[in-house]
């Protein structure tokens, strides 16, 4: 059984795909208005393995990285992990 890489747009917080970890090459896109809203919604989940932000504003990235509760926070990149650092997350991850 193989899951093809998939991107789900227009995901809402109450949808199952927004609430549960997906094992596979799947990305969920959720819209937000303010950085604070994005951080609050992200931190409200039961999981916290990794999180990321794409932005041109490094001050915004720094605020996000400081307030996000995740084992790894990526800025303008994707989570690939590293053999040289511990692997783990917060909460149920």
DAQUIZI-V690674 format. One line per field, one symbol per residue. ss: DSSP state (2 for helix, 1 for strand, 0 for the rest). phi: phi as a letter, one per 40 degrees, with the letter a starting at -180 (. if undefined). burial: b if it has 16 or more other C-alpha atoms within 10 Angstrom, else e. Layout:
BEGIN
ss: ???
phi: ???
burial: ???
END
This chain:
BEGIN
ss: 000001110000000222200000011100000022222222200011011110000222222222200001111000000000000001100
phi: .bccdbbbbfcbdccdcccbcbcicbbbbbcacbcccccdccccccbacaaaabaccccccccdcccccacbbbbfabcbgaccbcbibbfcc
burial: eeeeeeeeeeeeeeeeebeebeeeeeeeeeeeeeeeebbeebbebebbbbbbbeeeeeeebeebbeebbbbbbbbeeeeeeeeeeeeebeeee
END
